[in-house]
Amino acid sequence: MVIHWLWVLPFVLLLIGGLIYKAYRHRGEHHHHHGFGHKHGEATIAVDTYAYHSGIAHWNPAFKVVLSIVLLLFCVISDSVEVSLIIICFTTFVTVVLGDLSFHHYFEMLTIPLVFLIVGSVIILINFSWTPMTNVILCLPVFNFFVIITHDSLYVTVHLWARAFGALSAMYMMSLSTMSNEIFSVLRKAHVPALLIELMNMIYRNIFIMADTQNRMRNAAESRLGYVDYRTSLKSFGSTISNLFIVSLKRSGHLFDAMEARCYDGELLFLETEKPLNAKLILMALGVVAYCVLVWVMTRGV
Amino acid sequence: MSKLSKKQKWLVAGLLAVALCFGISPVTGAMHIMEGYLPMGFCILWYVISIPFVVWGFIQLKKSIDANRRNMAIIAMCGAFIFIISSLKIPSVTGSCSHMTGTGLGALLFGPAAVSVLSVIVLLFQAILLAHGGLTTLGANTFSMGIAGPFLSFGIYMLGKKFNFNKKVTVFVACFLGDLFTYCVTALQLALAYPSELGGYSASFVKFLGVFAPTQIPLAIIEGILSVIVIIALESYAKPEMRSLGFIEQEA
């Protein structure tokens, strides 16, 4: 059993080494906190900002998207704790060390989904029964029933943790390093219908405009005691939303006029920077995927 | 099996309380199933179930855009609107952060077909930008948020309109039940993937329902109230726009 954990070791060492190297490189610098928080309206912008500033923004976007999705799918299909741990270490290494994202910010991005994961898995972990059971890990009497943790439910929970965390970190590797318009252009190359891509592009732009408008309206309402008690805040929130709807509806008309004035005929085209594929990166990706497959095969059936 | 001492019982109760407090905020966050939460088989199953609805919605959308290009801008705006209202904190009694699903309101305004396509895009953005939901669970989330809930809301709204019920009551009931239905479908999806060993699917379904119920039922009521407020405001300030969406019938 122990021998299987040795498979994970190289990647744990890679991650630790990378973090130490990063700390060494940034020694003596003051830690800046940029005020990104968990505030929702701005959280959308946080991921976007990180993606623009990422140290691996110059990698080929298709490469990043494909690698993330392959790792993500492999994590879910293999359903193996060892493979998940390898993927977690590798993707964290790529995002934090190569992408040069502060570990603090990365951790902050992970907390909300992780808390959700922990709570969600508790429901799967525990079972309720009216009668006590033997041959289980835990059997706690609570009032007049029993809370039971069985070997199977613990197994399922541990696997769920590993799978979800691995999948999440693989997805973050993509979203924290690839700008959204690049993701869209990758989708376009993958022959997703043009209309869908257009909608994505325009919805994406509208989200930022609306989030900004909503923020300002909320501030205006709040400074006029619009959220002073519960009843008022419901009313303010409702009217903010409906006003947002009306304003944006009018604005979408202007947007369309502006686009049409610039010869829009059903396709938005953006200038994209050429980001050539790097043979070294492909080799690295193939190496990691091959290693994951190897570990999966070697540790199966235990 | 030894009995627990009083102290241990308090410890368990305390831990449960902590788990609940922590649970409430992110769980209500949205009834999205997280990335990697479902096994592969179920991911594919829900994708397959959702695809016909989304394709149908896509064809409807394409028709309306081909008829009038201008609809494109409006539909894109609607998508952004659904994203914004489903990621905004709404005022809530417990102080936890809770969100509307927004798709019930969307279905009343733009029809369930458009909402199914828009919610795919919105859920994709939420997965990538906010880590709500996920890429592998996109099919399951689309089914609960973008298909089951909106279709029920729209159906109830149409029934109410046919029998000439009070419009405000109909909107409230439609959005309230749409939200509740979304949450029941999500609980069902989770229960199917993770049946309880003691009692099978039904026990697991009750477990998932029970954990989400204390937060989701008040939330559904709030969603209903907010939807009514929004609809009233829209009808009084934005008649022409509502008419262009087809929400208010054209006057002769």
Chai-1 contact restraints between the chains, C-beta under 6 A:
chainA,res_idxA,chainB,res_idxB,connection_type,confidence,min_distance_angstrom,max_distance_angstrom,comment,restraint_id
A,H40,B,S87,contact,1.0,0.0,6.0,A-B,restraint_1
A,H40,B,K89,contact,1.0,0.0,6.0,A-B,restraint_2
A,A43,B,L130,contact,1.0,0.0,6.0,A-B,restraint_3
A,T44,B,L129,contact,1.0,0.0,6.0,A-B,restraint_4
A,V47,B,L129,contact,1.0,0.0,6.0,A-B,restraint_5
A,V76,B,G36,contact,1.0,0.0,6.0,A-B,restraint_6
A,V76,B,M40,contact,1.0,0.0,6.0,A-B,restraint_7
A,V76,B,T136,contact,1.0,0.0,6.0,A-B,restraint_8
A,I77,B,M40,contact,1.0,0.0,6.0,A-B,restraint_9
A,I112,B,P26,contact,1.0,0.0,6.0,A-B,restraint_10
A,P113,B,A131,contact,1.0,0.0,6.0,A-B,restraint_11
A,V115,B,F22,contact,1.0,0.0,6.0,A-B,restraint_12
A,V115,B,P26,contact,1.0,0.0,6.0,A-B,restraint_13
A,F116,B,P26,contact,1.0,0.0,6.0,A-B,restraint_14
A,F116,B,M34,contact,1.0,0.0,6.0,A-B,restraint_15
A,V119,B,G23,contact,1.0,0.0,6.0,A-B,restraint_16
A,V119,B,V27,contact,1.0,0.0,6.0,A-B,restraint_17
A,I123,B,K207,contact,1.0,0.0,6.0,A-B,restraint_18
A,I123,B,V211,contact,1.0,0.0,6.0,A-B,restraint_19
A,I124,B,Y194,contact,1.0,0.0,6.0,A-B,restraint_20
A,N127,B,S196,contact,1.0,0.0,6.0,A-B,restraint_21
A,N127,B,L198,contact,1.0,0.0,6.0,A-B,restraint_22
A,S129,B,L198,contact,1.0,0.0,6.0,A-B,restraint_23
A,P132,B,M1,contact,1.0,0.0,6.0,A-B,restraint_24
A,C139,B,M1,contact,1.0,0.0,6.0,A-B,restraint_25
A,T150,B,E197,contact,1.0,0.0,6.0,A-B,restraint_26
A,D152,B,E197,contact,1.0,0.0,6.0,A-B,restraint_27
A,R163,B,G36,contact,1.0,0.0,6.0,A-B,restraint_28
A,A164,B,M34,contact,1.0,0.0,6.0,A-B,restraint_29
A,A164,B,G36,contact,1.0,0.0,6.0,A-B,restraint_30
A,A164,B,Y37,contact,1.0,0.0,6.0,A-B,restraint_31
A,A167,B,E35,contact,1.0,0.0,6.0,A-B,restraint_32
A,A167,B,G36,contact,1.0,0.0,6.0,A-B,restraint_33
A,L168,B,E35,contact,1.0,0.0,6.0,A-B,restraint_34
A,M171,B,E35,contact,1.0,0.0,6.0,A-B,restraint_35
A,S175,B,I128,contact,1.0,0.0,6.0,A-B,restraint_36
A,L199,B,A76,contact,1.0,0.0,6.0,A-B,restraint_37
A,M200,B,I121,contact,1.0,0.0,6.0,A-B,restraint_38
A,M202,B,A76,contact,1.0,0.0,6.0,A-B,restraint_39
A,I203,B,A76,contact,1.0,0.0,6.0,A-B,restraint_40
A,I203,B,G79,contact,1.0,0.0,6.0,A-B,restraint_41
A,I203,B,A80,contact,1.0,0.0,6.0,A-B,restraint_42
A,I203,B,I121,contact,1.0,0.0,6.0,A-B,restraint_43
A,N206,B,A76,contact,1.0,0.0,6.0,A-B,restraint_44
A,N206,B,M77,contact,1.0,0.0,6.0,A-B,restraint_45
A,N206,B,A80,contact,1.0,0.0,6.0,A-B,restraint_46
A,I207,B,A80,contact,1.0,0.0,6.0,A-B,restraint_47
A,I207,B,F83,contact,1.0,0.0,6.0,A-B,restraint_48
A,M210,B,A80,contact,1.0,0.0,6.0,A-B,restraint_49
A,M210,B,I84,contact,1.0,0.0,6.0,A-B,restraint_50
A,S233,B,P91,contact,1.0,0.0,6.0,A-B,restraint_51
A,L234,B,P91,contact,1.0,0.0,6.0,A-B,restraint_52
A,F237,B,P91,contact,1.0,0.0,6.0,A-B,restraint_53
A,G238,B,L226,contact,1.0,0.0,6.0,A-B,restraint_54
A,G238,B,I229,contact,1.0,0.0,6.0,A-B,restraint_55
A,G238,B,V230,contact,1.0,0.0,6.0,A-B,restraint_56
A,S239,B,A233,contact,1.0,0.0,6.0,A-B,restraint_57
A,I241,B,V230,contact,1.0,0.0,6.0,A-B,restraint_58
A,S242,B,V230,contact,1.0,0.0,6.0,A-B,restraint_59
A,S242,B,A233,contact,1.0,0.0,6.0,A-B,restraint_60
A,S242,B,L234,contact,1.0,0.0,6.0,A-B,restraint_61
A,I246,B,Y237,contact,1.0,0.0,6.0,A-B,restraint_62
A,I246,B,A238,contact,1.0,0.0,6.0,A-B,restraint_63
A,S248,B,M77,contact,1.0,0.0,6.0,A-B,restraint_64
A,L249,B,E241,contact,1.0,0.0,6.0,A-B,restraint_65
A,S252,B,A73,contact,1.0,0.0,6.0,A-B,restraint_66
A,S252,B,I74,contact,1.0,0.0,6.0,A-B,restraint_67
A,S252,B,M77,contact,1.0,0.0,6.0,A-B,restraint_68
A,L255,B,A73,contact,1.0,0.0,6.0,A-B,restraint_69
A,F256,B,R70,contact,1.0,0.0,6.0,A-B,restraint_70
A,F256,B,A73,contact,1.0,0.0,6.0,A-B,restraint_71
